[in-house]
Every structure is written in C-alpha cells, then in structure tokens.
Amino acid sequence: MTSDTGLATLVIEQVLELSADAHIERRMTAQDSAAFHRLTGAIAAYGKALSLLLALEEREEFYALIAQVNPVTGLAH
C-alpha cells in the first residue's frame, strides 16, 4: 500500500463515519423537519463522495499494477 492509498483509505473511512453519524441522527429526527431533509441531503452527498473516492482509489491501484508490469513504459514486453 502506498502512502496515497493509505490516505485515500483514511478519507474513505472518515466519510463512512460521517455518513453513519448522519444516519443515526436522522433516525432521531422528525421526518417532516428541516433537519431531517438536511441530513437526507448530507447522506446522499456522502454516498456520492464515497463513489468518487472509491473510483479514484481503484484507478490508482490499476495504474500501480500497470507500473509493476514494466516500470519504464507501463507495458509488458
């Protein structure tokens, strides 16, 4: 694991924790309140952020794999 991958993992874990906290808070909030709708939007945003972060992490892992095949050109002989 590179330091970039480690950092991405930490960010993903933090966003997951924020999302879980928002889910818990939303369950304790009245459904017709502004807070409920704000939390719903926040949860959706966390989901979108996670999708993006995971896609970026997968792309970095793919590029690292390609670089291992041939560090100079990134292509197999």
C-alpha positions in Angstrom: 0.0 0.0 0.0 1.4 3.4 -0.9 1.0 6.4 1.2 -1.5 7.8 -1.3 -3.6 4.6 -1.0 -3.3 4.8 2.8 -4.5 8.4 2.8 -7.4 7.5 0.5 -8.4 4.7 2.8 -8.4 7.1 5.8 -10.6 9.6 3.9 -13.0 6.8 2.9 -13.2 5.6 6.5 -13.9 9.2 7.7 -16.6 9.8 5.2 -18.2 6.4 6.2 -18.2 7.5 9.8 -19.8 10.9 8.9 -22.4 9.1 6.9 -23.1 6.6 9.7 -23.4 9.5 12.2 -25.8 11.3 9.9 -27.9 8.2 9.5 -28.1 7.8 13.3 -29.0 11.5 13.8 -31.7 11.3 11.1 -33.4 8.4 12.7 -33.8 10.5 15.9 -35.2 13.5 13.9 -38.8 14.2 13.0 -39.4 13.2 9.3 -41.2 16.5 8.4 -38.4 18.7 9.9 -35.9 20.8 8.0 -33.1 18.9 9.9 -34.4 15.6 8.5 -34.2 16.9 5.0 -30.8 18.5 5.6 -29.5 15.1 6.9 -31.0 13.3 3.9 -29.1 15.6 1.6 -25.9 15.1 3.6 -26.3 11.3 3.4 -26.8 11.5 -0.3 -23.7 13.7 -0.7 -21.6 11.3 1.4 -22.7 8.5 -0.9 -21.6 10.4 -4.0 -18.3 11.3 -2.3 -17.7 7.7 -1.5 -18.4 6.6 -5.0 -15.9 9.1 -6.3 -13.3 8.2 -3.8 -13.6 4.5 -4.4 -13.4 5.0 -8.2 -10.2 7.1 -7.8 -8.7 4.6 -5.4 -9.4 1.8 -7.9 -7.9 3.8 -10.7 -4.7 4.4 -8.7 -4.5 0.7 -7.9 -4.9 -0.1 -11.6 -2.1 2.3 -12.5 0.2 0.9 -9.8 -0.4 -2.6 -11.2 0.4 -1.4 -14.7 3.6 0.2 -13.5 4.7 -3.0 -11.9 4.5 -4.9 -15.2 7.1 -2.6 -16.7 8.2 0.4 -14.6 9.6 2.3 -17.6 6.8 2.1 -20.2 4.0 0.5 -18.2 3.7 -2.2 -20.9 4.6 -5.9 -20.8 7.4 -7.0 -23.1 
